[in-house]
């Protein structure tokens, strides 16, 4: 992957994005802190937040935290824990990838147990880690043109970028990955006239881009 933004600029871009998100959302919801330091003071028991997304219908918010997966059906006013795996009651959710064509389908990347998938809106979850070289998943990204194709950034073991073409049933390693620890992953369809699918990775070393 080729670096297109340095660490200093990436921090500025992330800060700007967070500021715009907070401005659009209004005041922080009761029980959820606007900053890590406030979270410690208020007793937010889930640790820090790794991921925050909406489903395809825009009705459900999903939050991945240091100790659990949380969901909200009222715009973030109240939150409930979503039970993913009885073997991992305090699952650390690093990334969340909702299928934007089907609100029932959501993928989770976890710190200790690989990838999980639901096809019923979170009622049940199945582990989908066959072929992954490690279980610490720091990023998940859907291909914009296919609901069966995703990329995953694996941090431990045979770390690198992995790809599935069958909705998570099997994975293959396709690249070493970018420099630095991956914090976020996104697949973007750009109007270049040449296909235009690019995989972006935000890491501790900057922003990287690779043709898919």
C-alpha positions in Angstrom: 0.0 0.0 0.0 1.2 3.5 -0.8 1.2 6.2 1.9 -0.8 9.3 0.8 -1.0 11.2 4.1 1.5 11.6 6.9 0.8 11.0 10.6 0.5 14.7 11.5 -2.0 15.4 8.7 -3.9 12.2 9.5 -4.4 13.3 13.1 -5.7 16.6 11.9 -8.1 15.0 9.5 -9.4 12.6 12.2 -9.9 15.4 14.6 -11.8 17.4 12.1 -14.0 14.4 11.3 -14.7 13.8 14.9 -15.6 17.5 15.5 -18.0 17.6 12.6 -19.7 14.4 13.9 -20.1 15.8 17.3 -21.5 19.0 16.0 -24.1 17.1 14.0 -25.0 14.9 16.9 -25.5 17.5 19.5 -24.9 16.9 23.2 -23.4 13.6 24.4 -26.0 10.9 25.4 -26.4 10.3 29.1 -24.0 7.6 30.3 -21.7 7.9 27.2 -18.8 10.3 27.6 -17.6 12.7 24.9 -13.9 11.9 25.8 -11.9 9.1 27.4 -11.0 11.2 30.5 -14.7 12.1 31.0 -15.5 8.4 30.6 -13.2 7.4 33.4 -14.7 10.1 35.7 -18.3 9.2 34.8 -17.7 5.4 35.2 -18.3 4.3 31.6 -17.5 0.7 32.3 -16.9 -0.4 28.7 -13.6 1.2 28.3 -12.8 3.1 25.2 -14.8 3.0 21.9 -13.3 1.3 18.9 -16.1 1.6 16.4 -19.5 3.3 15.9 -21.7 2.7 12.9 -25.4 2.6 11.8 -27.1 -0.2 10.0 -28.3 0.0 6.4 -31.7 1.2 7.5 -30.2 4.0 9.7 -32.3 2.9 12.7 -29.8 1.0 14.8 -26.5 2.2 16.1 -23.8 -0.3 16.8 -20.8 0.5 19.1 -17.7 -1.6 19.5 -16.0 -1.1 22.9 -13.2 -2.6 24.9 -15.5 -5.0 26.7 -18.7 -5.4 24.7 -20.8 -4.8 21.6 -23.6 -2.3 22.3 -26.7 -1.3 20.3 -29.1 1.6 20.4 -32.5 1.8 18.8 -33.3 5.4 19.9 -30.5 7.4 18.4 -28.0 6.8 21.2 -30.2 7.8 24.2 -30.1 4.3 25.6 -27.8 1.3 24.9 -28.0 -2.4 25.5 -25.3 -5.1 25.3 -25.5 -7.5 22.4 -24.6 -11.0 23.2 -22.2 -12.3 20.5 -20.4 -15.4 21.9 -20.9 -17.2 25.2 -17.3 -18.2 25.1 -16.3 -14.5 25.1 -18.7 -12.7 27.5 -16.5 -9.5 27.4 -15.7 -9.5 23.7 -13.4 -6.6 22.6 -14.9 -5.3 19.3 -12.3 -3.6 17.2 -14.3 -2.9 14.0 -17.9 -3.2 12.7 -18.9 -3.5 9.0 -22.6 -3.3 8.2 -23.9 -4.5 4.9 -25.3 -1.3 3.5 -27.7 -3.2 1.2 -29.1 -5.4 4.0 -29.7 -4.1 7.6 -29.8 -7.7 8.9 -26.2 -8.4 7.9 -23.3 -7.1 10.1 -19.7 -8.2 10.5 -17.5 -7.8 13.6 -13.8 -7.8 13.9 -12.6 -8.6 17.4 -9.4 -8.5 19.3 -9.3 -12.1 20.5 -11.8 -14.2 18.5 -11.6 -13.2 14.8 -14.6 -12.3 12.7 -18.3 -12.7 13.6 -21.3 -12.3 11.3 -25.0 -11.9 11.9 -27.7 -12.3 9.2 -30.7 -11.6 11.5 -29.9 -8.2 12.8 -27.9 -9.3 15.8 -30.2 -12.0 17.2 -27.5 -14.7 16.5 -23.9 -14.5 15.5 -21.6 -17.0 13.8 -17.8 -17.1 13.8 -16.3 -16.6 10.3 -12.6 -17.0 10.7 -11.6 -19.9 8.4 -8.3 -19.0 6.7 -7.4 -15.9 8.8 -3.8 -15.9 10.0 -4.7 -14.4 13.4 -7.6 -13.5 15.6 -6.9 -9.8 16.2 -8.9 -8.0 13.6 -8.2 -4.2 13.5 -10.2 -3.4 10.4 -13.1 -4.6 8.2 -14.2 -3.1 4.9 -16.9 -4.0 2.4 -16.3 -3.9 -1.3 -18.8 -1.3 -2.5 -19.8 -3.5 -5.5 -20.2 -6.8 -3.7 -21.9 -7.8 -0.4 -19.8 -11.0 -0.4 -16.4 -9.4 -0.7 -14.6 -7.9 2.4 -11.1 -7.1 3.5 -9.8 -7.6 7.0 -6.7 -6.2 8.6 -5.2 -8.9 10.9 -2.8 -7.7 13.6 -1.4 -10.9 15.2 0.0 -14.2 13.9 0.4 -14.1 10.1 -0.6 -10.5 10.1 -1.6 -8.6 6.9 -4.6 -7.9 4.7 -7.0 -10.8 4.1 -9.9 -11.0 1.7 -13.1 -13.0 1.5 -15.2 -13.4 -1.6 -17.9 -15.6 -0.1 -19.3 -13.6 2.8 -16.7 -14.7 5.4 -16.8 -18.4 4.8 -13.2 -18.5 3.8 -10.3 -15.9 3.8 -7.1 -15.6 1.9 -4.0 -13.5 2.6 -3.5 -10.9 -0.2 -1.0 -8.4 1.1 1.5 -7.7 3.9 -0.5 -4.5 4.7 0.6 -1.0 5.3 3.3 0.3 7.7 2.1 0.8 11.2 -0.8 -0.6 13.2 -4.0 -0.4 11.3 -6.7 1.6 13.1 -9.4 1.7 10.4 -10.0 0.2 6.9 -12.3 1.4 4.1 -13.0 0.3 0.5 -14.0 3.2 -1.7 -15.4 3.3 -5.3 -13.9 6.3 -7.1 -15.1 7.5 -10.5 -11.8 7.1 -12.3 -13.1 5.4 -15.4 -10.8 2.4 -14.7 -12.8 0.4 -12.1 -11.8 2.8 -9.3 -12.0 0.4 -6.3 -9.4 1.5 -3.7 -8.7 0.1 -0.2 -7.7 2.7 2.3 -6.0 2.0 5.7 -5.5 4.5 8.5 -2.6 3.5 10.6 -0.2 4.8 13.3 2.1 5.9 10.5 -0.5 7.7 8.3 -3.1 7.1 5.6 -2.3 4.4 2.9 -4.1 3.5 -0.4 -4.0 0.4 -2.6 -5.9 -0.6 -5.7 -8.2 -3.4 -4.9 
